[in-house]
Amino acid sequence: MDSEANGLRHLITPGVPRKPKEVRKEGAETEPSGRGPNAEQLSWLRACRTGDAKTCRKLLDSNPEILHYVPPHYLNYSCVHIATQGRHYDLLRLFKERGANFNAVTRSGYTPLHLAAQNQDKDTVEVLIREFAQFEGMS
């Protein structure tokens, strides 16, 4: 039986229990699942991408752990990677104040500095080194 048929086996095989349906209230926040980000996390990612410092600050104030959220699929970009690509230096400063990891790596192993260099964005490379560099083993 192929995988699709296995997933539907409860419909055709007596004695195999059905999976319960998920019941959600309208507008309710859902827990993060393997399927992707919840509404708060989507707002966070959107604010990081668009450079919306006000929304980022509001979300960080209500949930400080969102700073470390990395979407479970695709490239695994952190907020620092996203803000770096958008050249949102005000967000990068906010993230540094709140303790973001500027050495976080993507699924491909890139730090935010790698992404800026790969895009030949000299200004962002200089800003990242001057203001946000975190060198390990140096005091």
C-alpha positions, 0 to 999 in steps of 0.5 A, a space after each residue: 500500500 502506498 503512503 496515501 493509502 496508509 493514511 486513509 486506511 481507517 476509512 476502509 479497514 474496520 477496527 482502525 480508529 479515526 483520527 479526531 478532528 482538530 477543533 479550533 475557535 475562531 481567531 484563537 492562537 494555536 500551538 506551533 506544529 510541524 506544519 508551520 508558524 502560528 499567527 504570532 510567529 507569522 506576524 513576527 516574520 512579517 515584521 522582521 521582513 518589512 522592517 516594522 520595528 514597532 510591531 517587533 518591539 510589541 511582540 518581543 515585549 509580550 513574548 521575549 522567546 519569539 526572538 529565537 523563533 526559526 521557522 521549521 521549514 525552508 531555509 531556517 532564517 532567524 530574525 537576524 538573517 531576515 533583517 540583514 537581508 532587508 538592511 533593517 539596521 534599526 531592527 538589528 540594533 533592537 535584536 542585539 539589545 534583546 540578546 539575539 544570536 548574530 552567529 546563528 546559521 541557516 540550514 545551509 550553514 550561513 550566518 547573517 554576515 555570510 548572507 550579506 557577503 554573498 549578496 555583495 552588500 558591502 554596507 551591510 557587511 561593514 555594519 555587521 562587523 562594526 556594530 554586531 560582530 560576536 567573536 568567540 574566544 576573544 575578550 
